Amino acid sequence: MTNSIEIRLAAERTALSWRRTCLGCVAVALLLLRTVFEEGWDPAALLPGVACLVLLFVAASGYRRNRRLHLGAAGSAVVTIRSVAAAVTIVGLVVAGYVMVHPGPPG
């Protein structure tokens, strides 16, 4: 019986960590969207816009995994983890490219 309780608690912790990931991605996506609006939809706003969309994809994937864990779905999360890892890598590269192209205000 202890083993069953441990498995349920582990699933609950995993679901909560996916929920935190979703919230963090949405928060960063909103900050990137703010950058897009401040840039005035010119070509410099393309990179943060792409990063925003990718982070929203990560949030949706995390939400989906969170719901599956809460509903008791067992199984591997390899596909979700790989897609999130690829998306986070893409966002990192896009943001690094944006910083190189648009380093900041003069001064």
MARLO-766331 format. One record per atom (N, C-alpha, C, CB): x, y, z. Coordinates in steps of 0.1 Angstrom, whole numbers, padded with zeros to 4 digits, always signed. Glycine has a CB too. Example, Ala and Ser with C-alpha at 12.3 -4.5 7.8 and 13.67 -1.06 7.14 Angstrom:
+0132-0057+0078+0123-0045+0078+0132-0033+0078+0113-0045+0090+0128-0022+0071+0137-0011+0071+0129+0000+0079+0141-0006+0057
end
This chain:
+0008-0012+0000+0000+0000+0000+0009+0013+0000-0009+0000+0012+0020+0012+0007+0029+0024+0007+0034+0027-0007+0040+0021+0017+0037+0016-0014+0041+0018-0028+0031+0026-0036+0045+0005-0034+0019+0023-0035+0008+0029-0043+0007+0044-0039-0005+0022-0040+0008+0047-0026+0008+0061-0021+0020+0069-0026+0007+0061-0006+0031+0063-0026+0044+0069-0031+0042+0072-0046+0056+0060-0029+0036+0063-0054+0035+0066-0068+0025+0077-0070+0029+0053-0075+0014+0078-0063+0005+0089-0064+0011+0102-0060-0008+0086-0056+0019+0102-0050+0025+0114-0046+0036+0119-0056+0032+0113-0032+0043+0110-0062+0052+0113-0072+0045+0119-0084+0061+0101-0076+0034+0113-0088+0026+0119-0099+0021+0133-0096+0015+0109-0103+0017+0135-0084+0012+0148-0080+0023+0158-0080+0006+0148-0065+0035+0155-0075+0047+0164-0076+0050+0167-0090+0059+0158-0069+0050+0157-0099+0053+0159-0113+0042+0168-0119+0054+0146-0121+0030+0166-0116+0019+0175-0122+0021+0189-0117+0005+0169-0118+0025+0191-0105+0027+0205-0100+0039+0211-0107+0029+0205-0085+0049+0204-0109+0061+0209-0116+0057+0213-0131+0073+0200-0116+0049+0205-0137+0044+0209-0151+0036+0222-0150+0036+0198-0157+0028+0223-0139+0020+0235-0138+0029+0248-0136+0010+0234-0126+0039+0246-0128+0049+0257-0126+0055+0261-0139+0059+0254-0116+0059+0251-0147+0065+0253-0160+0056+0261-0169+0069+0240-0167+0043+0257-0169+0033+0264-0177+0032+0279-0173+0019+0257-0176+0031+0281-0161+0030+0295-0156+0042+0303-0159+0027+0295-0141+0054+0297-0158+0066+0304-0161+0067+0308-0176+0078+0296-0157+0063+0298-0184+0063+0300-0199+0054+0311-0203+0060+0287-0206+0042+0311-0197+0032+0321-0200+0037+0335-0196+0018+0318-0194+0043+0336-0184+0048+0349-0180+0059+0354-0189+0054+0347-0165+0069+0345-0193+0079+0350-0202+0073+0353-0216+0090+0339-0203+0064+0345-0220+0057+0348-0233+0051+0362-0233+0047+0337-0237+0044+0365-0222+0038+0379-0221+0048+0390-0221+0030+0380-0208+0060+0388-0215+0071+0398-0215+0076+0399-0229+0082+0393-0206+0077+0388-0236+0082+0389-0250+0071+0396-0259+0085+0375-0256+0059+0393-0256+0048+0400-0264+0048+0415-0262+0034+0394-0260+0051+0418-0249+0053+0433-0246+0064+0439-0255+0055+0435-0231+0075+0432-0256+0086+0436-0265+0082+0438-0279+0098+0426-0264+0074+0428-0284+0068+0429-0297+0060+0442-0299+0060+0417-0301+0051+0445-0290+0043+0457-0291+0052+0470-0290+0033+0457-0280+0062+0470-0281+0070+0481-0280+0079+0484-0293+0080+0480-0268+0082+0473-0300+0090+0475-0312+0082+0480-0324+0097+0461-0316+0069+0479-0322+0060+0484-0333+0058+0475-0345+0065+0497-0337+0060+0462-0343+0057+0452-0353+0067+0454-0365+0043+0453-0358+0079+0459-0363+0089+0459-0373+0097+0446-0374+0099+0472-0372+0106+0444-0383+0113+0432-0384+0121+0428-0371+0123+0432-0395+0125+0438-0363+0131+0435-0350+0122+0428-0340+0137+0448-0344+0109+0429-0342+0100+0422-0333+0097+0408-0337+0086+0430-0333+0102+0404-0349+0100+0390-0353+0106+0380-0344+0106+0388-0367+0118+0382-0339+0124+0372-0330+0117+0370-0317+0138+0376-0328+0114+0381-0310+0106+0379-0297+0092+0373-0300+0104+0392-0290+0086+0376-0312+0073+0370-0315+0074+0355-0317+0068+0377-0328+0084+0351-0324+0086+0336-0325+0089+0329-0312+0098+0333-0335+0097+0336-0304+0100+0330-0290+0087+0329-0282+0110+0338-0283+0078+0339-0283+0066+0340-0276+0057+0328-0281+0058+0353-0279+0056+0325-0294+0048+0314-0299+0053+0301-0294+0047+0315-0314+0066+0299-0294+0072+0287-0290+0070+0284-0275+0087+0286-0292+0071+0295-0267+0068+0293-0253+0053+0290-0250+0072+0306-0245+0045+0296-0258+0030+0292-0256+0028+0277-0260+0022+0301-0265+0036+0272-0270+0035+0258-0273+0040+0250-0261+0044+0255-0285+0051+0254-0254+0056+0247-0243+0045+0247-0231+0069+0253-0238+0039+0259-0229+0029+0260-0219+0017+0250-0222+0024+0274-0218+0013+0250-0235+0002+0241-0238+0006+0226-0236-0002+0243-0253+0018+0222-0240+0023+0209-0238+0023+0205-0223+0037+0207-0244+0028+0214-0215+0029+0212-0201+0015+0211-0194+0037+0223-0194+0006+0219-0199-0008+0219-0194-0014+0205-0197-0016+0230-0200-0012+0201-0209-0017+0188-0214-0012+0176-0205-0014+0185-0228+0002+0177-0202+0008+0166-0194+0003+0167-0180+0023+0168-0194+0001+0179-0175-0004+0181-0161-0018+0175-0160-0005+0196-0158-0027+0178-0170-0041+0173-0169-0040+0157-0170-0049+0178-0181-0032+0152-0178-0031+0137-0179-0027+0131-0166-0022+0133-0190-0017+0137-0159-0013+0132-0146-0024+0133-0136+0000+0139-0142-0031+0144-0136-0042+0145-0126-0054+0136-0129-0048+0160-0127-0055+0132-0142-0066+0122-0145-0062+0108-0143-0070+0124-0159-0049+0106-0139-0044+0093-0136-0038+0085-0147-0055+0085-0130-0035+0092-0158-0029+0086-0169-0014+0083-0166-0030+0095-0182-0011+0070-0167+0003+0066-0165+0010+0066-0178+0004+0052-0158+0022+0064-0178+0030+0062-0190+0041+0072-0191+0020+0064-0202+0048+0071-0202+0060+0078-0203+0057+0092-0209+0070+0071-0213+0065+0102-0205+0064+0115-0210+0076+0119-0219+0064+0125-0198+0082+0109-0225+0093+0111-0233+0090+0121-0245+0099+0098-0239+0079+0120-0251+0076+0129-0262+0074+0143-0257+0063+0124-0269+0067+0145-0246+0065+0158-0241+0078+0164-0237+0056+0158-0229+0087+0157-0230+0099+0162-0225+0108+0165-0237+0106+0152-0216+0109+0157-0247+0117+0160-0259+0112+0173-0266+0117+0149-0269+0099+0174-0268+0094+0186-0275+0096+0198-0267+0079+0184-0278+0095+0198-0254+0097+0209-0245+0112+0213-0245+0093+0207-0231+0121+0203-0245+0135+0206-0246+0139+0212-0259+0143+0193-0244+0133+0207-0270+0136+0213-0283+0131+0228-0284+0130+0205-0294+0119+0230-0278+0113+0243-0279+0121+0253-0270+0098+0243-0274+0125+0249-0258+0133+0258-0250+0147+0261-0257+0136+0251-0236+0153+0251-0263+0165+0254-0271+0163+0264-0282+0171+0241-0277+0152+0263-0289+0148+0272-0300+0146+0286-0294+0136+0268-0307+0139+0287-0283+0137+0300-0276+0150+0306-0272+0127+0299-0264+0159+0298-0266+0172+0304-0262+0180+0309-0274+0180+0293-0255+0180+0302-0285+0187+0306-0297+0181+0319-0303+0187+0295-0308+0167+0319-0303+0160+0331-0309+0163+0343-0300+0145+0328-0309+0162+0342-0287+0165+0353-0278+0180+0358-0279+0161+0350-0264+0189+0348-0280+0203+0352-0282+0205+0359-0295+0212+0339-0281+0198+0355-0306+0199+0361-0319+0193+0376-0318+0191+0354-0329+0182+0377-0310+0176+0390-0309+0186+0400-0301+0163+0389-0301+0192+0395-0291+0202+0403-0284+0214+0407-0292+0207+0396-0271+0218+0398-0301+0229+0402-0310+0225+0412-0320+0235+0389-0317+0213+0411-0325+0208+0420-0336+0204+0433-0330+0196+0414-0343+0198+0433-0318+0192+0445-0312+0198+0445-0297+0177+0445-0312+0210+0450-0295+0217+0448-0282+0211+0457-0271+0231+0452-0283+0203+0467-0274+0197+0475-0264+0198+0490-0267+0204+0473-0251+0193+0498-0258+0193+0512-0261+0207+0518-0261+0184+0520-0250+0209+0528-0270+0222+0534-0270+0225+0542-0257+0224+0544-0282+0237+0543-0254+0240+0551-0242+0252+0546-0235+0229+0551-0233
end
